[in-house]
Amino acid sequence: MVEDESLLADAIAEGLRHEAFAVDVAGDGAAALERLSVNEYDVMVLDRDLPGVHGDEVCRRTVAAGAEVRILMLTVSTTVAERVAGLSLGADDYLTKPFAFSELVARVRALGRRARPAAAPVLERAGIILDPHHHQTHRDGRRIDLSRKEFAVLEELLRAEGSLVSAEDLLERVWDENIDPFTTIVRVTIRGLRRKLGDPPVVLTEPGVGYRIP
């Protein structure tokens, strides 16, 4: 989330976190470019009218660097010419301020799907059915109520299609940059997820390597 109005940035970031996104916040274009140089992101929500390094320049440099991040550009401008100019820089989508938060979430989800290899709208494996759109999970026909982080971890494991997912990858994809890299939060979340999914155990641990659903 790249936005120089800190209250707006924090409000949007917090709202996205409640939707199970991992969100980092940059307050200007230079900070955004620095984060992009060291982290891999699925989506960048980019305010166009940034101080210092303008949003247009952030977009231009990001695209020129070959980054795979999808860019949703925000602006107060409502003219067609301005929207076309933004998209011509390489932005993937455009949203005019003020906007409905539900629309922002829908657009971020859509861009996030494009940032990864295509996956089925509903994920199924080992008797588990996960519907990201409706935020519902079932196992063997039984409805399972998961926390947002448990849901996001389970989604990552299902998307891996049986491959191992490391704790480091889960921290990067489900939590944000402020999380302590030495935290036990992944292990705690996995434990809660296993308890709710019930027997027989379906989330396997490869000690020192990661987790998978066979």
Short mmCIF file of the C-alpha atoms (twelve columns), coordinates in Angstrom:
data_MODEL
# 
_entry.id   MODEL 
# 
loop_
_atom_site.group_PDB 
_atom_site.id 
_atom_site.type_symbol 
_atom_site.label_atom_id 
_atom_site.label_alt_id 
_atom_site.label_comp_id 
_atom_site.label_asym_id 
_atom_site.label_seq_id 
_atom_site.Cartn_x 
_atom_site.Cartn_y 
_atom_site.Cartn_z 
_atom_site.pdbx_PDB_model_num 
ATOM 1   C CA . MET A 1   0.000   0.000   0.000   1 
ATOM 2   C CA . VAL A 2   1.681   3.232   -1.191  1 
ATOM 3   C CA . GLU A 3   -0.122  6.326   0.106   1 
ATOM 4   C CA . ASP A 4   1.228   9.533   1.622   1 
ATOM 5   C CA . GLU A 5   -1.913  10.265  3.657   1 
ATOM 6   C CA . SER A 6   -1.000  8.157   6.672   1 
ATOM 7   C CA . LEU A 7   -4.497  7.902   8.164   1 
ATOM 8   C CA . LEU A 8   -5.938  6.704   4.857   1 
ATOM 9   C CA . ALA A 9   -3.033  4.306   4.283   1 
ATOM 10  C CA . ASP A 10  -3.360  2.789   7.747   1 
ATOM 11  C CA . ALA A 11  -7.137  2.475   7.434   1 
ATOM 12  C CA . ILE A 12  -6.910  0.715   4.068   1 
ATOM 13  C CA . ALA A 13  -4.081  -1.538  5.257   1 
ATOM 14  C CA . GLU A 14  -5.992  -2.533  8.383   1 
ATOM 15  C CA . GLY A 15  -9.109  -3.242  6.331   1 
ATOM 16  C CA . LEU A 16  -7.136  -5.429  3.925   1 
ATOM 17  C CA . ARG A 17  -5.562  -7.300  6.833   1 
ATOM 18  C CA . HIS A 18  -9.054  -8.072  8.103   1 
ATOM 19  C CA . GLU A 19  -9.626  -9.645  4.674   1 
ATOM 20  C CA . ALA A 20  -6.594  -11.921 5.320   1 
ATOM 21  C CA . PHE A 21  -4.117  -9.999  3.163   1 
ATOM 22  C CA . ALA A 22  -0.542  -9.445  4.303   1 
ATOM 23  C CA . VAL A 23  0.050   -5.702  3.856   1 
ATOM 24  C CA . ASP A 24  3.136   -3.478  3.982   1 
ATOM 25  C CA . VAL A 25  2.745   0.325   3.895   1 
ATOM 26  C CA . ALA A 26  5.014   2.884   2.217   1 
ATOM 27  C CA . GLY A 27  4.412   6.604   2.690   1 
ATOM 28  C CA . ASP A 28  6.173   7.839   -0.438  1 
ATOM 29  C CA . GLY A 29  7.530   6.718   -3.772  1 
ATOM 30  C CA . ALA A 30  11.128  6.298   -2.638  1 
ATOM 31  C CA . ALA A 31  10.079  3.993   0.213   1 
ATOM 32  C CA . ALA A 32  7.934   1.997   -2.192  1 
ATOM 33  C CA . LEU A 33  10.810  1.466   -4.611  1 
ATOM 34  C CA . GLU A 34  13.071  0.397   -1.738  1 
ATOM 35  C CA . ARG A 35  10.567  -2.228  -0.557  1 
ATOM 36  C CA . LEU A 36  10.032  -3.465  -4.106  1 
ATOM 37  C CA . SER A 37  13.778  -3.991  -4.452  1 
ATOM 38  C CA . VAL A 38  13.900  -6.437  -1.534  1 
ATOM 39  C CA . ASN A 39  10.420  -7.985  -1.332  1 
ATOM 40  C CA . GLU A 40  8.185   -9.814  -3.781  1 
ATOM 41  C CA . TYR A 41  4.590   -8.565  -3.796  1 
ATOM 42  C CA . ASP A 42  1.513   -9.811  -5.620  1 
ATOM 43  C CA . VAL A 43  -0.216  -6.415  -5.776  1 
ATOM 44  C CA . MET A 44  0.789   -2.790  -5.241  1 
ATOM 45  C CA . VAL A 45  -1.976  -0.295  -4.460  1 
ATOM 46  C CA . LEU A 46  -0.281  2.895   -5.649  1 
ATOM 47  C CA . ASP A 47  -1.480  6.443   -5.051  1 
ATOM 48  C CA . ARG A 48  -0.637  8.419   -8.144  1 
ATOM 49  C CA . ASP A 49  -0.073  11.819  -6.539  1 
ATOM 50  C CA . LEU A 50  2.881   11.037  -4.265  1 
ATOM 51  C CA . PRO A 51  5.427   13.574  -2.985  1 
ATOM 52  C CA . GLY A 52  9.041   13.209  -4.040  1 
ATOM 53  C CA . VAL A 53  9.057   10.287  -6.467  1 
ATOM 54  C CA . HIS A 54  5.691   10.606  -8.211  1 
ATOM 55  C CA . GLY A 55  3.407   7.586   -8.486  1 
ATOM 56  C CA . ASP A 56  3.824   7.643   -12.254 1 
ATOM 57  C CA . GLU A 57  7.586   7.284   -11.847 1 
ATOM 58  C CA . VAL A 58  7.158   4.443   -9.325  1 
ATOM 59  C CA . CYS A 59  4.945   2.660   -11.826 1 
ATOM 60  C CA . ARG A 60  7.324   3.296   -14.711 1 
ATOM 61  C CA . ARG A 61  10.408  2.049   -12.839 1 
ATOM 62  C CA . THR A 62  8.588   -0.991  -11.476 1 
ATOM 63  C CA . VAL A 63  7.440   -2.059  -14.932 1 
ATOM 64  C CA . ALA A 64  10.870  -1.334  -16.464 1 
ATOM 65  C CA . ALA A 65  12.526  -3.521  -13.813 1 
ATOM 66  C CA . GLY A 66  10.367  -6.451  -14.902 1 
ATOM 67  C CA . ALA A 67  8.705   -6.854  -11.511 1 
ATOM 68  C CA . GLU A 68  5.775   -9.246  -11.554 1 
ATOM 69  C CA . VAL A 69  3.738   -7.194  -9.079  1 
ATOM 70  C CA . ARG A 70  0.315   -6.099  -10.325 1 
ATOM 71  C CA . ILE A 71  -0.357  -2.380  -9.959  1 
ATOM 72  C CA . LEU A 72  -3.657  -0.819  -8.905  1 
ATOM 73  C CA . MET A 73  -3.336  2.947   -9.286  1 
ATOM 74  C CA . LEU A 74  -5.377  5.331   -7.132  1 
ATOM 75  C CA . THR A 75  -6.099  8.940   -8.089  1 
ATOM 76  C CA . VAL A 76  -8.551  11.770  -7.504  1 
ATOM 77  C CA . SER A 77  -8.690  12.456  -11.239 1 
ATOM 78  C CA . THR A 78  -11.872 11.376  -13.007 1 
ATOM 79  C CA . THR A 79  -10.967 12.211  -16.596 1 
ATOM 80  C CA . VAL A 80  -10.643 9.480   -19.193 1 
ATOM 81  C CA . ALA A 81  -7.368  10.979  -20.434 1 
ATOM 82  C CA . GLU A 82  -5.816  10.690  -16.967 1 
ATOM 83  C CA . ARG A 83  -6.962  7.092   -16.570 1 
ATOM 84  C CA . VAL A 84  -5.601  6.184   -19.986 1 
ATOM 85  C CA . ALA A 85  -2.296  7.885   -19.144 1 
ATOM 86  C CA . GLY A 86  -2.007  5.858   -15.946 1 
ATOM 87  C CA . LEU A 87  -2.728  2.578   -17.678 1 
ATOM 88  C CA . SER A 88  -0.287  3.412   -20.460 1 
ATOM 89  C CA . LEU A 89  2.482   3.567   -17.860 1 
ATOM 90  C CA . GLY A 90  1.911   -0.114  -17.125 1 
ATOM 91  C CA . ALA A 91  -0.673  -0.035  -14.350 1 
ATOM 92  C CA . ASP A 92  -3.001  -3.038  -14.413 1 
ATOM 93  C CA . ASP A 93  -6.053  -1.306  -12.993 1 
ATOM 94  C CA . TYR A 94  -7.281  2.117   -11.966 1 
ATOM 95  C CA . LEU A 95  -9.534  3.268   -9.120  1 
ATOM 96  C CA . THR A 96  -10.753 6.812   -8.540  1 
ATOM 97  C CA . LYS A 97  -10.919 8.381   -5.079  1 
ATOM 98  C CA . PRO A 98  -13.211 8.321   -3.197  1 
ATOM 99  C CA . PHE A 99  -13.985 4.630   -3.625  1 
ATOM 100 C CA . ALA A 100 -15.968 1.919   -1.879  1 
ATOM 101 C CA . PHE A 101 -13.681 -0.295  0.174   1 
ATOM 102 C CA . SER A 102 -15.520 -3.397  -1.051  1 
ATOM 103 C CA . GLU A 103 -14.586 -2.467  -4.628  1 
ATOM 104 C CA . LEU A 104 -10.945 -2.019  -3.656  1 
ATOM 105 C CA . VAL A 105 -10.926 -5.474  -2.046  1 
ATOM 106 C CA . ALA A 106 -12.521 -7.032  -5.136  1 
ATOM 107 C CA . ARG A 107 -9.973  -5.408  -7.448  1 
ATOM 108 C CA . VAL A 108 -7.026  -6.425  -5.249  1 
ATOM 109 C CA . ARG A 109 -8.294  -10.012 -5.157  1 
ATOM 110 C CA . ALA A 110 -8.673  -10.053 -8.944  1 
ATOM 111 C CA . LEU A 111 -5.160  -8.686  -9.470  1 
ATOM 112 C CA . GLY A 112 -3.787  -11.124 -6.899  1 
ATOM 113 C CA . ARG A 113 -5.185  -14.029 -8.891  1 
ATOM 114 C CA . ARG A 114 -3.457  -12.687 -12.003 1 
ATOM 115 C CA . ALA A 115 -0.154  -12.378 -10.142 1 
ATOM 116 C CA . ARG A 116 -0.025  -16.138 -9.589  1 
ATOM 117 C CA . PRO A 117 -0.512  -19.207 -11.750 1 
ATOM 118 C CA . ALA A 118 -4.211  -19.741 -12.363 1 
ATOM 119 C CA . ALA A 119 -5.972  -21.688 -9.640  1 
ATOM 120 C CA . ALA A 120 -9.484  -23.054 -9.439  1 
ATOM 121 C CA . PRO A 121 -12.043 -20.662 -7.873  1 
ATOM 122 C CA . VAL A 122 -12.679 -23.339 -5.231  1 
ATOM 123 C CA . LEU A 123 -9.693  -25.305 -3.894  1 
ATOM 124 C CA . GLU A 124 -10.144 -28.987 -3.065  1 
ATOM 125 C CA . ARG A 125 -7.738  -31.541 -1.603  1 
ATOM 126 C CA . ALA A 126 -7.792  -34.369 0.940   1 
ATOM 127 C CA . GLY A 127 -11.501 -33.911 1.600   1 
ATOM 128 C CA . ILE A 128 -11.087 -30.165 2.182   1 
ATOM 129 C CA . ILE A 129 -13.029 -27.619 0.147   1 
ATOM 130 C CA . LEU A 130 -11.977 -23.971 0.465   1 
ATOM 131 C CA . ASP A 131 -13.914 -21.165 -1.219  1 
ATOM 132 C CA . PRO A 132 -11.831 -17.945 -1.083  1 
ATOM 133 C CA . HIS A 133 -14.586 -15.770 -2.546  1 
ATOM 134 C CA . HIS A 134 -17.168 -16.687 0.104   1 
ATOM 135 C CA . HIS A 135 -14.552 -17.336 2.812   1 
ATOM 136 C CA . GLN A 136 -15.919 -20.789 3.555   1 
ATOM 137 C CA . THR A 137 -14.186 -24.051 4.417   1 
ATOM 138 C CA . HIS A 138 -15.561 -27.594 4.615   1 
ATOM 139 C CA . ARG A 139 -13.973 -30.947 5.351   1 
ATOM 140 C CA . ASP A 140 -15.877 -34.091 4.390   1 
ATOM 141 C CA . GLY A 141 -19.073 -32.039 4.258   1 
ATOM 142 C CA . ARG A 142 -18.549 -30.430 7.682   1 
ATOM 143 C CA . ARG A 143 -18.412 -26.628 7.874   1 
ATOM 144 C CA . ILE A 144 -15.256 -25.370 9.565   1 
ATOM 145 C CA . ASP A 145 -14.956 -21.875 11.008  1 
ATOM 146 C CA . LEU A 146 -11.410 -20.584 10.690  1 
ATOM 147 C CA . SER A 147 -9.748  -17.353 11.754  1 
ATOM 148 C CA . ARG A 148 -8.547  -15.125 8.923   1 
ATOM 149 C CA . LYS A 149 -4.934  -16.220 9.386   1 
ATOM 150 C CA . GLU A 150 -5.870  -19.906 9.602   1 
ATOM 151 C CA . PHE A 151 -7.887  -19.503 6.416   1 
ATOM 152 C CA . ALA A 152 -5.004  -17.754 4.639   1 
ATOM 153 C CA . VAL A 153 -2.486  -20.425 5.723   1 
ATOM 154 C CA . LEU A 154 -4.803  -23.209 4.574   1 
ATOM 155 C CA . GLU A 155 -5.270  -21.458 1.231   1 
ATOM 156 C CA . GLU A 156 -1.494  -21.285 0.714   1 
ATOM 157 C CA . LEU A 157 -1.120  -24.989 1.552   1 
ATOM 158 C CA . LEU A 158 -3.903  -25.973 -0.842  1 
ATOM 159 C CA . ARG A 159 -2.493  -23.809 -3.617  1 
ATOM 160 C CA . ALA A 160 0.815   -25.652 -3.253  1 
ATOM 161 C CA . GLU A 161 -0.947  -28.840 -4.460  1 
ATOM 162 C CA . GLY A 162 0.958   -31.195 -2.182  1 
ATOM 163 C CA . SER A 163 4.307   -29.404 -2.312  1 
ATOM 164 C CA . LEU A 164 6.043   -28.199 0.817   1 
ATOM 165 C CA . VAL A 165 5.506   -24.615 1.954   1 
ATOM 166 C CA . SER A 166 8.145   -23.283 4.343   1 
ATOM 167 C CA . ALA A 167 7.369   -21.292 7.465   1 
ATOM 168 C CA . GLU A 168 9.309   -18.405 5.904   1 
ATOM 169 C CA . ASP A 169 7.049   -18.434 2.836   1 
ATOM 170 C CA . LEU A 170 3.949   -18.478 5.034   1 
ATOM 171 C CA . LEU A 171 5.260   -15.520 7.051   1 
ATOM 172 C CA . GLU A 172 5.880   -13.586 3.827   1 
ATOM 173 C CA . ARG A 173 2.521   -14.375 2.218   1 
ATOM 174 C CA . VAL A 174 0.158   -14.319 5.198   1 
ATOM 175 C CA . TRP A 175 1.732   -11.801 7.590   1 
ATOM 176 C CA . ASP A 176 3.453   -8.479  6.881   1 
ATOM 177 C CA . GLU A 177 7.002   -7.116  7.117   1 
ATOM 178 C CA . ASN A 178 6.611   -6.103  10.755  1 
ATOM 179 C CA . ILE A 179 6.328   -9.693  11.947  1 
ATOM 180 C CA . ASP A 180 9.251   -10.999 14.002  1 
ATOM 181 C CA . PRO A 181 11.122  -13.525 11.805  1 
ATOM 182 C CA . PHE A 182 11.765  -15.622 14.916  1 
ATOM 183 C CA . THR A 183 8.110   -15.734 15.948  1 
ATOM 184 C CA . THR A 184 6.322   -19.024 16.573  1 
ATOM 185 C CA . ILE A 185 3.095   -17.659 15.077  1 
ATOM 186 C CA . VAL A 186 3.208   -20.041 12.100  1 
ATOM 187 C CA . ARG A 187 3.511   -23.080 14.350  1 
ATOM 188 C CA . VAL A 188 0.724   -21.788 16.601  1 
ATOM 189 C CA . THR A 189 -1.554  -21.114 13.619  1 
ATOM 190 C CA . ILE A 190 -0.854  -24.546 12.128  1 
ATOM 191 C CA . ARG A 191 -1.683  -26.147 15.478  1 
ATOM 192 C CA . GLY A 192 -5.023  -24.339 15.627  1 
ATOM 193 C CA . LEU A 193 -5.740  -25.244 12.020  1 
ATOM 194 C CA . ARG A 194 -5.075  -28.928 12.665  1 
ATOM 195 C CA . ARG A 195 -7.355  -28.903 15.694  1 
ATOM 196 C CA . LYS A 196 -10.225 -27.401 13.720  1 
ATOM 197 C CA . LEU A 197 -9.745  -29.681 10.703  1 
ATOM 198 C CA . GLY A 198 -9.927  -32.712 13.006  1 
ATOM 199 C CA . ASP A 199 -8.861  -36.317 12.466  1 
ATOM 200 C CA . PRO A 200 -7.265  -37.902 10.630  1 
ATOM 201 C CA . PRO A 201 -4.489  -35.244 10.554  1 
ATOM 202 C CA . VAL A 202 -4.145  -33.729 7.105   1 
ATOM 203 C CA . VAL A 203 -1.522  -30.989 7.530   1 
ATOM 204 C CA . LEU A 204 1.849   -32.724 7.649   1 
ATOM 205 C CA . THR A 205 5.111   -31.289 8.965   1 
ATOM 206 C CA . GLU A 206 8.520   -31.935 7.456   1 
ATOM 207 C CA . PRO A 207 10.800  -30.889 10.363  1 
ATOM 208 C CA . GLY A 208 13.021  -27.997 9.400   1 
ATOM 209 C CA . VAL A 209 11.507  -27.823 5.911   1 
ATOM 210 C CA . GLY A 210 7.835   -26.866 5.987   1 
ATOM 211 C CA . TYR A 211 4.237   -28.005 5.788   1 
ATOM 212 C CA . ARG A 212 2.085   -29.703 3.190   1 
ATOM 213 C CA . ILE A 213 -1.267  -31.307 2.547   1 
ATOM 214 C CA . PRO A 214 -0.601  -34.577 0.667   1 
# 
